[in-house]
Every structure is written in C-alpha cells, then in structure tokens.
C-alpha cells in the first residue's frame, strides 16, 4: 500500500469533457503542483454522497488558502456516472475534478482496491484522502472502515496538514 513519501504512479483516468470522454494522465495533473486527491468506494453511495464529497465542497477555500491548486475526486465508477454525480452534488460547480478509475488501474497500483461482492461493489476503492506535491504523497489519511468518513473528510485532511 502506498505511504507518505512515495511517488504516485502514473495512470490514465477518464473524465467527461465538452466532447465526451477524455483521457487524463495523472502525472499531468500532479507535475509541479499541490493537489488533494480523495477516493470513494462509489458514486451515489450513502457516505460518499452525503458526507465525503460535501466535506470537500465545504473546505475548498481552506485548501486553496494552503496552496492547493486542484481537488480531485476518484472513484471506480464509469466517467458518465462521475459526471452526473459531480453535477448532482455540486462538486463540479465547486471546481472539484471528478475522475473515473473504472479499470481500477491506479487504485490497484497503490494498494487501495476494495471488493464487497455482497454490496455489488467490485473493483472499487477504499476511502482515503491525500495531499500530493509534485507527485509525492505528503499526507495520507485512510479510513479503517470504508463506511466512515472522518480522517478522509476535507476537515480531517486539513487538520493533518497542520
């Protein structure tokens, strides 16, 4: 599992742009930048929808004051679902980038894959939030239970940043 001090591996993720699905290289988003990346088990699932995304909408300005240039939400859902979820929660309007890791490539590469067949969640992500500077993980807050959203919430990550 990835830890503080590690470089995030590059990965090809997807978002919905003006002309449909677009490939995004994670390295392009991270190079020379201070970025927050948070991951959820699934779009529209209860904790992700009612707690996790709203926490980053609430704290967006506080992150900007600390020099964070972009907040990225990552999930294993397809990019169309991520796009609608961003619109539905207000995350898109707040400027949060909604990225799809539908192939689970980044999630698996950093040891954060979650499978809960009984809940219909296969190839999803554990719940975490990280501060990344120029591709290096500076702060990593992972929830012990994916149903919780405390350490990985916007407020929890801000507190860890000091």
Backbone as JSON, one array per atom type, in Angstrom:
{
  "sequence": "XXXXXXXXXXXXXXXXXXXXXXXXXXXXXXXXXXXXXXXXXXXXXXXXXXXXXXXXXXXXXXXXXXXXXXXXXXXXXXXXXXXXXXXXXXXXXXXXXXXXXXXXXXXXXXXXXXXXXXXXXXXXXXXXXXXXXXXXXXXXXXXXXXXXXXXXXXXXXXXXXX",
  "N": [[0.84, -1.19, 0.0], [0.45, 2.24, -0.74], [2.37, 4.9, 0.75], [3.2, 7.74, 2.87], [5.62, 9.84, 1.44], [6.07, 8.32, -0.78], [6.07, 8.22, -4.41], [3.32, 8.9, -6.47], [2.14, 6.53, -8.8], [1.99, 6.86, -12.39], [-1.09, 7.08, -14.14], [-3.78, 6.38, -16.37], [-6.68, 8.07, -16.44], [-10.21, 8.88, -16.62], [-12.43, 11.44, -17.72], [-15.46, 13.32, -18.27], [-15.54, 15.5, -20.84], [-16.06, 18.48, -22.82], [-16.55, 17.3, -25.3], [-17.28, 14.69, -24.78], [-16.01, 11.53, -23.42], [-12.74, 11.88, -22.06], [-9.29, 11.16, -21.94], [-7.11, 11.33, -19.18], [-3.94, 12.0, -18.01], [-2.6, 11.15, -14.97], [-0.12, 12.03, -14.08], [0.2, 14.44, -15.45], [-1.59, 16.06, -14.1], [-0.39, 16.26, -11.65], [2.29, 17.09, -11.8], [4.61, 19.36, -10.62], [2.74, 20.59, -9.0], [0.47, 21.26, -6.24], [-1.82, 19.17, -4.97], [-4.96, 17.85, -3.91], [-6.13, 14.62, -3.51], [-8.87, 12.61, -3.3], [-10.55, 9.56, -2.57], [-13.37, 7.49, -3.15], [-15.6, 4.75, -2.31], [-17.85, 4.52, -4.0], [-19.82, 6.35, -6.34], [-22.79, 8.09, -5.51], [-23.28, 6.4, -3.37], [-24.18, 6.01, 0.09], [-22.48, 7.24, 2.29], [-20.44, 8.4, 0.77], [-21.85, 10.17, -0.82], [-23.39, 11.78, 0.94], [-21.62, 12.69, 2.86], [-18.72, 12.61, 2.23], [-18.03, 13.9, -0.36], [-19.45, 16.4, 0.06], [-17.88, 17.39, 2.2], [-15.5, 18.23, 1.03], [-16.39, 20.18, -0.67], [-17.23, 22.07, 1.19], [-14.76, 22.75, 2.36], [-13.13, 23.7, 0.38], [-12.15, 26.37, -0.09], [-10.47, 26.7, 2.1], [-8.48, 24.84, 1.55], [-7.46, 25.98, -0.8], [-6.36, 28.29, 0.29], [-4.17, 27.19, 1.48], [-2.55, 26.69, -0.6], [-3.32, 24.64, -2.32], [-3.93, 23.56, -5.52], [-5.75, 22.06, -6.96], [-8.55, 19.95, -6.41], [-9.24, 16.61, -6.48], [-11.61, 14.13, -7.06], [-11.81, 10.68, -6.91], [-13.07, 7.66, -8.24], [-14.22, 4.28, -8.79], [-16.27, 4.19, -10.56], [-17.87, 4.54, -13.82], [-16.98, 7.14, -16.24], [-19.24, 8.6, -17.03], [-21.13, 8.3, -14.99], [-19.65, 9.5, -12.94], [-19.58, 12.11, -13.89], [-22.32, 12.92, -13.85], [-22.77, 12.59, -11.14], [-21.03, 14.51, -10.07], [-22.34, 16.81, -10.96], [-24.78, 16.51, -9.64], [-24.13, 16.63, -6.89], [-23.02, 19.12, -6.64], [-20.34, 19.31, -6.75], [-18.94, 19.63, -9.19], [-19.66, 22.24, -9.91], [-18.41, 23.51, -7.79], [-15.82, 23.25, -8.54], [-14.4, 20.89, -8.22], [-12.59, 18.19, -9.49], [-13.82, 15.44, -11.13], [-12.83, 12.28, -11.43], [-12.66, 9.21, -13.2], [-11.69, 5.95, -12.4], [-12.22, 3.54, -13.74], [-11.09, 1.15, -14.66], [-9.67, 0.45, -12.51], [-6.97, 0.75, -12.32], [-5.11, 2.68, -11.19], [-5.97, 2.57, -8.54], [-5.51, -0.15, -7.85], [-2.72, -0.2, -8.23], [-1.78, 1.35, -6.15], [-2.52, -0.07, -3.96], [-5.13, 0.11, -2.91], [-7.51, -1.17, -3.52], [-10.92, -2.17, -3.28], [-13.23, -4.68, -2.71], [-16.48, -5.64, -2.39], [-18.5, -7.91, -2.77], [-21.06, -8.63, -1.8], [-22.35, -6.23, -1.57], [-22.42, -5.41, -4.11], [-20.21, -4.07, -5.01], [-17.45, -4.05, -6.87], [-14.07, -3.96, -7.74], [-13.54, -1.41, -6.72], [-12.66, 1.48, -4.67], [-10.9, 1.85, -1.56], [-11.68, 4.14, 1.08], [-10.09, 7.18, 1.17], [-7.94, 10.08, 1.63], [-5.55, 12.29, 0.27], [-2.72, 14.48, 0.36], [-0.83, 15.7, -2.22], [2.27, 16.61, -3.49], [3.91, 17.68, -6.27], [3.69, 15.07, -7.26], [4.47, 13.51, -5.1], [3.43, 11.8, -2.19], [2.38, 13.55, 0.52], [0.71, 13.74, 2.76], [-1.38, 11.25, 4.03], [-4.48, 10.01, 4.6], [-6.29, 7.38, 5.56], [-9.29, 5.63, 5.85], [-10.21, 3.25, 8.33], [-12.5, 1.79, 8.11], [-14.51, 1.56, 5.33], [-17.05, 2.68, 5.45], [-16.9, 4.81, 7.09], [-16.23, 8.35, 7.43], [-14.15, 10.34, 8.38], [-11.3, 10.83, 9.04], [-10.61, 11.03, 6.37], [-12.21, 13.01, 5.41], [-12.74, 16.4, 4.21], [-12.24, 18.23, 6.33], [-10.79, 16.56, 8.08], [-8.46, 16.0, 6.59], [-7.42, 18.59, 6.28], [-6.82, 19.16, 8.97], [-4.76, 17.32, 9.4], [-2.82, 18.41, 7.79], [-1.94, 20.53, 9.19]],
  "CA": [[0.0, 0.0, 0.0], [1.21, 3.48, -0.85], [2.51, 5.59, 2.02], [3.79, 9.08, 2.82], [6.97, 9.84, 0.89], [6.07, 7.61, -2.07], [5.58, 8.91, -5.61], [2.15, 8.25, -7.06], [2.41, 6.05, -10.15], [1.15, 7.48, -13.41], [-2.25, 6.29, -14.52], [-4.7, 7.01, -17.31], [-8.01, 8.16, -15.86], [-11.14, 9.4, -17.6], [-13.48, 12.38, -17.31], [-16.31, 13.75, -19.36], [-15.24, 16.86, -21.25], [-17.05, 19.1, -23.71], [-16.83, 16.42, -26.43], [-17.42, 13.3, -24.33], [-14.94, 11.0, -22.58], [-11.37, 12.31, -22.33], [-8.25, 10.51, -21.15], [-6.33, 12.26, -18.37], [-2.76, 11.39, -17.38], [-2.48, 11.64, -13.61], [1.16, 12.75, -13.96], [-0.01, 15.81, -15.93], [-2.31, 16.79, -13.06], [0.42, 16.36, -10.43], [3.63, 17.64, -12.02], [4.87, 20.71, -10.15], [1.53, 21.15, -8.4], [-0.03, 20.8, -4.94], [-3.14, 18.63, -5.29], [-5.62, 16.93, -2.99], [-6.8, 13.5, -4.18], [-9.62, 11.78, -2.37], [-11.19, 8.45, -3.27], [-14.58, 6.98, -2.54], [-15.99, 3.44, -2.82], [-18.8, 4.58, -5.11], [-20.71, 7.49, -6.55], [-24.17, 7.96, -5.05], [-23.43, 5.56, -2.18], [-24.64, 6.9, 1.16], [-21.45, 8.06, 2.95], [-19.73, 9.17, -0.26], [-22.75, 11.2, -1.34], [-23.9, 12.7, 1.96], [-20.56, 13.18, 3.75], [-17.36, 12.79, 1.72], [-17.97, 14.98, -1.35], [-19.78, 17.7, 0.67], [-16.8, 17.89, 3.07], [-14.5, 18.92, 0.21], [-17.03, 21.41, -1.16], [-17.18, 22.99, 2.34], [-13.4, 23.13, 2.74], [-12.37, 24.04, -0.82], [-11.44, 27.64, 0.07], [-9.39, 26.5, 3.09], [-7.39, 24.17, 0.83], [-6.88, 26.98, -1.7], [-5.54, 29.17, 1.12], [-2.94, 26.45, 1.79], [-1.81, 26.5, -1.84], [-3.8, 23.5, -3.11], [-4.36, 24.06, -6.83], [-6.86, 21.27, -7.51], [-9.08, 18.85, -5.61], [-9.68, 15.54, -7.39], [-12.37, 13.01, -6.5], [-11.56, 9.48, -7.71], [-13.9, 6.5, -7.93], [-14.2, 3.22, -9.79], [-17.43, 4.28, -11.45], [-17.54, 5.0, -15.17], [-16.91, 8.6, -16.28], [-20.57, 9.19, -17.19], [-21.68, 8.34, -13.64], [-18.89, 10.51, -12.2], [-20.01, 13.41, -14.4], [-23.66, 13.2, -13.31], [-22.63, 12.7, -9.68], [-20.44, 15.83, -9.83], [-23.4, 17.8, -11.15], [-25.81, 16.28, -8.63], [-23.65, 17.02, -5.56], [-22.47, 20.47, -6.64], [-18.87, 19.22, -6.79], [-18.47, 20.21, -10.45], [-19.82, 23.69, -9.78], [-17.41, 23.96, -6.81], [-14.49, 23.15, -9.14], [-13.76, 19.62, -7.91], [-12.42, 17.36, -10.68], [-14.37, 14.09, -10.91], [-12.11, 11.36, -12.32], [-13.02, 7.79, -13.19], [-10.67, 4.9, -12.46], [-13.1, 2.4, -13.99], [-10.29, -0.07, -14.81], [-9.08, 0.21, -11.19], [-5.51, 0.66, -12.51], [-4.41, 3.44, -10.15], [-6.39, 2.04, -7.25], [-4.76, -1.39, -7.6], [-1.29, 0.1, -8.18], [-1.42, 1.93, -4.85], [-2.96, -0.98, -2.91], [-6.36, 0.61, -2.29], [-8.69, -1.8, -4.11], [-11.97, -2.65, -2.4], [-14.25, -5.54, -3.32], [-17.53, -6.06, -1.47], [-19.49, -8.51, -3.67], [-22.41, -8.65, -1.21], [-22.94, -4.9, -1.78], [-22.34, -5.13, -5.54], [-19.05, -3.21, -5.28], [-16.3, -4.83, -7.35], [-13.09, -3.09, -8.38], [-13.74, -0.05, -6.2], [-11.56, 1.99, -3.87], [-11.04, 2.16, -0.16], [-11.89, 5.57, 1.29], [-8.88, 7.87, 1.65], [-7.66, 11.41, 1.1], [-4.11, 12.55, 0.35], [-2.13, 15.7, -0.18], [0.25, 15.3, -3.11], [3.05, 17.73, -4.02], [4.76, 17.25, -7.38], [3.6, 13.62, -7.39], [4.85, 12.82, -3.86], [2.41, 11.79, -1.15], [2.85, 14.28, 1.72], [-0.2, 13.37, 3.84], [-2.3, 10.19, 3.59], [-5.46, 9.65, 5.62], [-7.12, 6.26, 5.09], [-10.28, 5.16, 6.83], [-10.14, 1.82, 8.65], [-13.76, 1.22, 7.66], [-14.94, 2.4, 4.21], [-18.31, 3.34, 5.77], [-16.61, 6.01, 7.89], [-15.67, 9.49, 6.71], [-13.67, 11.3, 9.37], [-9.91, 11.16, 8.69], [-10.53, 11.31, 4.94], [-13.06, 14.16, 5.07], [-11.99, 17.63, 3.99], [-11.79, 18.75, 7.61], [-9.78, 15.66, 8.61], [-7.22, 16.2, 5.85], [-6.92, 19.92, 6.67], [-6.22, 19.03, 10.31], [-3.49, 16.58, 9.26], [-1.86, 19.27, 7.1], [-1.44, 21.48, 10.18]],
  "C": [[0.88, 1.25, 0.0], [1.29, 4.15, 0.53], [3.17, 6.95, 1.81], [5.24, 8.97, 2.35], [7.07, 9.13, -0.45], [5.62, 8.54, -3.19], [4.35, 8.16, -6.09], [2.53, 7.75, -8.45], [1.54, 6.79, -11.16], [0.01, 6.53, -13.74], [-3.07, 7.09, -15.51], [-6.09, 6.92, -16.71], [-8.91, 8.82, -16.89], [-12.09, 10.41, -16.96], [-14.31, 12.72, -18.52], [-16.01, 15.22, -19.63], [-16.34, 17.38, -22.16], [-17.46, 18.18, -24.86], [-16.94, 14.95, -26.04], [-16.23, 12.85, -23.51], [-13.56, 11.49, -23.03], [-10.43, 11.57, -21.39], [-7.43, 11.58, -20.44], [-5.15, 11.49, -17.78], [-2.61, 12.0, -16.0], [-1.19, 12.46, -13.44], [1.03, 14.2, -14.43], [-0.71, 16.67, -14.88], [-1.42, 17.09, -11.85], [1.74, 17.1, -10.6], [3.74, 19.1, -11.59], [3.7, 21.38, -9.46], [1.25, 20.54, -7.03], [-1.49, 20.44, -5.15], [-3.66, 17.78, -4.14], [-6.33, 15.88, -3.85], [-7.56, 12.73, -3.12], [-10.4, 10.74, -3.16], [-12.35, 7.93, -2.44], [-14.91, 5.59, -3.1], [-16.98, 3.51, -3.97], [-19.64, 5.83, -5.15], [-22.11, 7.13, -6.09], [-24.36, 7.0, -3.89], [-23.56, 6.49, -0.97], [-23.55, 7.8, 1.76], [-20.72, 8.94, 1.94], [-20.55, 10.38, -0.68], [-23.11, 12.25, -0.28], [-22.81, 13.31, 2.83], [-19.26, 13.53, 3.04], [-17.26, 13.94, 0.72], [-18.35, 16.32, -0.72], [-18.67, 18.26, 1.55], [-15.74, 18.63, 2.26], [-15.09, 20.17, -0.45], [-16.94, 22.47, -0.06], [-15.79, 23.57, 2.58], [-12.54, 23.6, 1.57], [-11.55, 25.32, -0.64], [-10.29, 27.52, 1.07], [-8.2, 25.78, 2.44], [-6.69, 25.16, -0.1], [-5.96, 27.92, -0.93], [-4.21, 28.52, 1.51], [-2.14, 26.11, 0.52], [-2.23, 25.31, -2.69], [-4.43, 24.04, -4.39], [-5.56, 23.31, -7.4], [-7.25, 20.2, -6.5], [-9.69, 17.86, -6.59], [-10.42, 14.48, -6.58], [-12.21, 11.83, -7.45], [-12.5, 8.36, -7.27], [-13.83, 5.51, -9.08], [-15.4, 3.22, -10.72], [-17.0, 4.74, -12.84], [-17.62, 6.53, -15.23], [-18.28, 9.28, -16.44], [-21.25, 9.33, -15.82], [-20.96, 9.42, -12.83], [-19.32, 11.92, -12.62], [-21.36, 13.82, -13.8], [-23.59, 13.39, -11.8], [-22.03, 14.06, -9.31], [-21.47, 16.94, -9.96], [-24.42, 17.72, -10.02], [-25.4, 16.78, -7.25], [-23.22, 18.48, -5.49], [-20.96, 20.48, -6.7], [-18.31, 19.87, -8.05], [-18.53, 21.73, -10.39], [-18.78, 24.28, -8.82], [-15.98, 23.87, -7.36], [-13.73, 21.89, -8.8], [-13.74, 18.76, -9.18], [-12.87, 15.94, -10.37], [-13.74, 13.12, -11.91], [-12.54, 9.92, -12.1], [-11.77, 6.92, -13.3], [-11.4, 3.57, -12.67], [-12.34, 1.09, -14.17], [-9.58, -0.43, -13.52], [-7.54, 0.19, -11.27], [-4.74, 1.43, -11.44], [-4.7, 2.85, -8.78], [-5.65, 0.75, -6.89], [-3.27, -1.11, -7.42], [-0.86, 0.66, -6.82], [-1.97, 1.11, -3.67], [-4.24, -0.57, -2.21], [-7.63, -0.04, -2.83], [-9.62, -2.33, -3.02], [-12.94, -3.49, -3.21], [-15.22, -5.97, -2.22], [-18.66, -6.64, -2.32], [-20.91, -8.47, -3.11], [-23.13, -7.31, -1.38], [-22.91, -4.5, -3.26], [-21.18, -4.21, -5.91], [-17.84, -4.08, -5.62], [-15.35, -3.86, -8.03], [-13.28, -1.64, -7.98], [-12.55, 0.34, -5.33], [-11.91, 2.06, -2.4], [-11.21, 3.67, -0.05], [-10.61, 6.18, 1.87], [-8.85, 9.28, 1.08], [-6.16, 11.62, 1.26], [-3.78, 13.94, -0.2], [-0.91, 15.26, -0.97], [0.94, 16.57, -3.63], [4.03, 17.2, -5.04], [4.83, 15.72, -7.47], [3.94, 12.84, -6.14], [3.74, 12.94, -2.82], [2.99, 12.44, 0.11], [2.01, 13.94, 2.95], [-1.14, 12.3, 3.26], [-3.19, 9.81, 4.76], [-6.39, 8.6, 5.04], [-8.06, 5.85, 6.21], [-10.08, 3.66, 7.07], [-11.37, 1.1, 8.13], [-14.28, 2.11, 6.53], [-16.29, 3.09, 4.43], [-18.13, 4.6, 6.61], [-16.04, 7.1, 7.01], [-15.3, 10.55, 7.74], [-12.27, 11.76, 8.99], [-9.81, 11.63, 7.24], [-11.44, 12.46, 4.5], [-12.19, 15.39, 4.85], [-11.42, 18.18, 5.28], [-10.68, 17.89, 8.2], [-8.43, 15.84, 7.91], [-6.6, 17.56, 6.19], [-6.21, 19.86, 8.02], [-4.87, 18.33, 10.24], [-2.4, 17.42, 8.58], [-1.27, 20.31, 8.04], [-1.67, 22.92, 9.84]]
}
